[in-house]
Amino acid sequence: MELDRLKKGFFGYKKASVYEYIVFLKEEFSAKLMEKDAQNKANEEQYLSKIQQMEEELKELRQKCDTQHGEQTMIAATLVEAKRFAEQLKQESAAKEEEAWKKFEKELKEKYRELKMYQDQIADIRKGFLEALRAMDEQLQEVEGTVEAAKSECPGRNMTLFERKER
């Protein structure tokens, strides 16, 4: 209804006509308002549904994030522990190597002393043999001299047993 259709009276618009117009506008606006309310209600439900869906996704992502953070923390701790263990192994290895070198050097010195002792014993034995051989040689020469003297004193006797055989 439009304002032109309002009926005019002597002092302005007729009350019934104005009331009808107001009722018409009220019904029209009420219908539009109800339509808007229904649309707003549908939009609200749609948005609430979307919010709930996004909150669930957010919850899942937070759980994944927490899980990944836990895993990263565990990996970092494992790496730190591995580095510490590797350093400890290096130190232990260096200590064992140092100990092995000291033991090797000690054994080497001991073996060198033992070898020196054997060399000295061999030198002493050689010296003893040389002295024994010289003494034997001297005795042999004395015995040969005695045999020669005996041969010359007894020319007719067979003394071939006492002669030295050349090799």
DACOR-V986710 format. One record per run of one state. SS is the DSSP state (a for helix, b for strand, c for the rest). FROM is the first residue (numbers start at 0). TO is the last residue. If there is no record, write none. Layout:
SS;FROM;TO  SS;FROM;TO
//
This chain:
c;0;1  a;2;4  c;5;6  b;7;8  c;9;10  b;11;12  c;13;13  a;14;152  c;153;158  a;159;161  c;162;166
//
